[in-house]
């Protein structure tokens, strides 16, 4: 039998990585008597693998048997002095062989990058059903810190507060690409506003991620004070996907959510990812939304985002 070898992720590996992801997830959920993951998002998930691994700050590695398809893969991204593990999955049957630990070493921050310096933030999100992963990441200094819940549903009309006087909402939807196929440049004032909020709420800048959310067709709404000072922003998609949503003042989050979720009508339900410390959690539940499944656990080398004023877009890219 061919020896297992670590090598950099290639675009030709993405379909096999998707199979590893579903096989590992299904095996985990079966152990807990839960249904397998639906496959309706498979194409979007495979695209996300490639976008993160081969985009700015991306790093991807696989483990394969000789020239065969991957049996394990991992993807991490760097954003300034921040490193985030987006995916790490190992095929059932080879999960006890130390493959995950080996991939983690490969996926660490590039030597010399800001994310490799002492005190830089390193973090990930893990399924709360997977204590083995929690233990592995803890040995790399990523300690479990904050639960993040998936909420589904539609808030009852009027159940969330309106924006207070003095808060101005400014919608933005990326225009279609030019006939030449070149991407439309983002306005400099828009980027400056987003970065001001990100630095206050998260602590790092992430232009590539904002570009990806806008390219996804998400509606961006910026929130400003009357004097034009940036207060926050939020993204929503007509499919019901939402996030990220960030506000500099946590008490404004329920009102921002009320404004955002009233701008589109998804065909089914809204999906939001809400941290346990967020005041939005109780507000959304009281408004009629429900917690779905098990929480993810944000695990990190140190305290991170201002979770009381932030809702991530997913567990793979905060």
N, C-alpha and C positions, 0 to 999 in steps of 0.2 A: 504493500500500500504506500502511496506517495506521502512524503513527509509534509507536515503542515508548515507553511512558510508565510511570514508577514511581508507585505509589500504595499506600496501606495495604491490607493483607490483609483481606478480608471473609469471613464464614462461607460465603458462596455460592461462594468460590474453592477450598474445600478439596478437592473432587473433582478439579478441574483440577490443583491442586498435586500430588495423588497421582499423576496421569498424568505430570507433569513428573519427579517423583521416580523413577518406574519407567523412563521413557524414558532419563533420564540415567544411571541405574545400569546398565541393560541395555547401553547403548552402551559404557560403561566396561568392563564385564566381557567383552563381545564382543571388544574390542581385545586383551584378555589371554587369549582363548580359554577363558573361564570361562562356566558356564551362567547364564542370567538368574535374577534373584531370584524365589522362589516368591511367589504372590499370596495365600496363605492368611491372612496377617496384614493384608490391605489395610484392612479395616474398623477394626481396632484402630489402625493407623498413621494413618488419616485422623482418628480421634478424638484421637489424640495431638497432631497438628498443632493442632487447635482448642484442646485443653486448655492447651498451652503458649502459643500466641499470644494467647489471650484470657483466660488466667488471671492471677493476681497476678504482676507483674513481667514480663509477656509483651509482645513486640513482633513484629509480622509485616508484611512488605512483599512486593509482587509487581511484576513487570514484565509489561505486557500491550500488545497492539496495539489501541489505541483502546478500544472497548467489548468486545473479544474476551477469551477466557480467558487466564490467565497463561501466559507462556512461561518464567518464572523466579520463584522465590520464596525467601524467607529468613525464619527464625524465630529469635529470641534471647530469653533470659530473664535477669533480674537477681535476685540473691539477696544482699541487703545490699551489701557492697562487692565483689561478684563478678558478672561478666558472662560468660555462656556462649552461644556460637553453637550452636544445636541442629540447624538445617538450613540449607543453602544449595545449591540445585540449579538448573541452567539447562538448558533443552531443547537436545538436539543440533541443530546447524544455526545456532544463535545464540550459541554458547559463546565465540566469539572477539571479541565485541563490547563487552566491558567491563561486562556486566550484573552479574556477580558483584561486581565492585569497587564499582559504584554501590549495590548492595543492602547491602553491608557498611557503607558510610558511613551509610545510613539506619538500620541496625540497631544502631548504636553506643549506648552507655549514654546515658540521658536527661541533658541538662545539669543540673547541680545535684544529681544523685543520688550516693550514696556510690560506686557503681561507676564514676563518671566522674572521681573524684579521682585525683591522682597516686599511683601505687603500688597502685591497686586491681588485683585479679587479673582478667585477661581470658583466656578459653580456649575450646577446641573440640576435637572429635575428628574426624579425617579418615581416609579409607581409605588404606592404605599404597600402593595401586595408583595413587594420583592425585598425582603430583609437582607437577602444575600448581597444584592447590589448595594444596599445602604452600608453594609459592613465593608465591602470592597472600597467604596468611595471614601469612607471614613478613614481608611488607612492611607489615603492620599490627601488627607486634610479637609475633605468635603463633608462637613458634619450636617446632619438633618436639622433644619431650623424652622421652616415655615410651610404649613399645608396650603395647597392651592386647589380649590374646588371647581369642578365643572358645573355650571348652572345652565339649565335648559328651560325654555318657555317664553312667554310673552308677558311683560308687566301689564297689570290692569291699567286702563286709561286713567290718568290723573293720580296714580298711586305713588309716582316719584315726583319730587318737587320740581317746580319750574326754575329756570335760571334766575338768579337774583338780579335786581337792578344794578347796572354797572358792569355786567358781564356780557360781552358781545360775541356772538358765534359767527365764524367766517368759514363757510364750506369751500372745499376745493376738490375737484375731480380731475384726474390727469386727462388731458386731451388726447385724442387719437394720435398715433405716431405719424410722422410726416410721410409723404408719398415715397420718399427715398428709402424709407425703412429705418431712418435714424431716430433714436429715442428723443423725445421732447425734453429739453433741459428744464430742471426744476427752478423756479424763481429763487433768487438769492435771499429775499426777505422771508420766504417760507422756510428755507433751510435754517436760517438764523433763529427763527422762532422755535422750531422743533428742537434745535440743539440747545437753546437756552433752557427749555423745559427738561430735556433729557439730562443735562448736566446737573440740574437741581434735584430731580427725582431719582435718576438712575446713577449718575456719576460718570457716564461715558457718552461719547458721540457715536452715532450709527447711521450715517447717510445711506449706506448700501441697503440697510434694512428698510428704511423709509421708502427708498426707490422700489424695493420689491413689493411692499404693501400697496403702493400706488399702482404699480404695474399689474397687480392682481385685480385691479378694478375696484378697490375699496374707496369709499367716500371718506375723505379726511375733513374733519371740522376742527378749526383752531379756535381757541377761546382767549379773548383779550379783555383787559380792563379798558375803561373809557379812554385812558391816556395812551392806549396802544400796547401796554406792557403785556407780554405773553403770560397767560395763566395756566394753559394746558392744551391738550389736544386729544382727539379720539378718532378711531377708524371703525367703520361698519361696512359690511358687504351685503349685497342683496340676497345672498344665499342664507344669511343668518349668522355667518362668521363675524366676529367682532374682535377689536383690539389691534394694537395696544391702546390703552387709554391712560393718560397721565395728567395729573393736576398738581400744581405747586401747593395748593391748600386743600388738605384732605376733606374738609367739611363741604367742599363744592362737588365732590365726586357723585353723590346721588343725583344732584341736579344736572350735571353733565351727562350722566347716563340717561336720565329722562329725556333730555334734548336729543341725544344721539339715537336712541332706540325709537324715537318718534319720527325719524327722518326717512326710514325705509320700512317696507312691509315684506319680510321674508316669506317664502311659501309655507314654511313649517314653523320652526321655533328659532329664537335667538340662542346662540351658544356663547357663554362668557366664562372666562377663567378668573376666579375671584380669590385672592389670598385671604387666609383666615383673619389677619389683623385689620382687614378693610371694613370700614363702616358700611360699604356698599353691600356686604354679604347679608346682613339682616334686612337692609332696605329692600333688596331684590327679592328675598324670600317672602317678606311681608307683602310685596307687590304681586306675588303669585308665581314666581319662578321656583324651580326645585333643584336640589342637588342631585346630580347624576353620577352613579358609580363611585369609585374610590378616589380620594384626593391624591394628587401628586405631592411629593415632598421636595421643596427647594432645599438643596444641600450645598453648603458653601464653606469657603475658607474663612469668611468673616461676615459681619453684617453687611447687607447690600442695599438694594433699592428701598425707597420709602414706601413700604408695602401698603400703608394706609391710604395712599393716593395713587396707586398703580394697579392696573389690570393687564396682564400679558396677553399677547396674541395667541400663544400656544405654549406647550411644554418643551418645544424644540428650539424656540428662539424667543427669548424674552424681549 
